[in-house]
Amino acid sequence: MHFIDQARITVRGGAGGDGIVAFRREKYVPAGGPSGGDGGQGGQVVFEADSNLQTLLDLKYKRLFAAEDGRRGGPNRCKGSSGKDLIIKVPCGTEVRHLSTGVIFGDLIENSQQLVAAYGGKGGFGNARYLSNSNRAPEKCTEGNLGEEWEFQLELKLIAEVGIIGLPNSGKSTLIAFLSSARPKIADYPFTTLVPNLGVVRRPSGDGTVFADIPGLISGAANGAGLGHDFLRHIERTKLLIHLLDAGSENPFQDLLVVEKELREYGHGLIDRPRILALNKIELLSDQDSLELIKLFKDVTQKDIHLVSAVMGTGLDHLLEKVWNELGNKCE
């Protein structure tokens, strides 16, 4: 299945049914009078969050979604039936934004949460509505109103508590694969991960926490370079970031600055999000090199850096302990 996290669609509420002109002409009913019924209400277009969906693929290649029109009125003051509502299923975490103005209509986070995207038109009046003392045989009726029509930009932002970020080939996919049951593509070349991966990591209490592995950022990602710009939105909802650095890099500290620069330029408060620094692939370092890097990062960032090996599983227990403590503090 293709991972599609953006779609542009047009939604249209159903048109109201027309009222009609009719008169009662029945035996033993003298002066039956006007009996034209009203038209039915047009159907609504409703977005509904569905936890079973993971992508906007179903909406990518269809542009117009229209609800059913209301039926016209009938004789004997019979009102036309209302049009059926159109329910559009979207993944949890879908943001609905007006295409031209950028105004957010709604954010569907919880399963079964609904958002009315376009109301149907009101049904027209039949001539029975216009009966009066001065007009005993009205021949007037009205047409139903058109339903609302809107153009929307849908954006899926993954709902994860912890986001794993870093430059390409820093070991993010290996880490999420070791910690959870996720099975992302892993290889020894950059940009192996082309879409975000989700994995559920069990806490000591038994509860599950969703981790998201975000495809590698590069310099200029916030301005559209590489893959990071396409997927930075997926860490907007996270409470905590794990910033993974490659111990085999020529300059891990410079790698840290590159990613921080992109977070700052992208905005949305990502640079201020709580972050845990982790130096991966420590099996490539000597003990002396490890100590020097720890001292460098501590002196410059005023933060501790965790030494881990996602391949060997080294240091991951301490890393997770730090994650659970940080998440606990965020919830207090």
Secondary structure as UniProt FT lines:
FT   STRAND          6..12
FT   TURN            27..28
FT   TURN            30..31
FT   STRAND          45..50
FT   TURN            51..52
FT   HELIX           57..60
FT   STRAND          64..66
FT   TURN            75..77
FT   STRAND          86..91
FT   TURN            92..93
FT   STRAND          94..98
FT   TURN            99..101
FT   STRAND          104..108
FT   TURN            111..112
FT   STRAND          114..118
FT   HELIX           127..130
FT   STRAND          149..156
FT   STRAND          162..165
FT   TURN            168..169
FT   HELIX           172..179
FT   TURN            190..191
FT   STRAND          197..202
FT   TURN            204..205
FT   STRAND          208..213
FT   TURN            219..220
FT   HELIX           221..223
FT   TURN            226..227
FT   HELIX           228..231
FT   HELIX           232..235
FT   TURN            236..237
FT   STRAND          240..246
FT   TURN            247..248
FT   HELIX           252..266
FT   TURN            268..269
FT   HELIX           270..272
FT   STRAND          275..280
FT   HELIX           282..284
FT   HELIX           287..301
FT   STRAND          305..307
FT   TURN            310..313
FT   HELIX           316..331
//
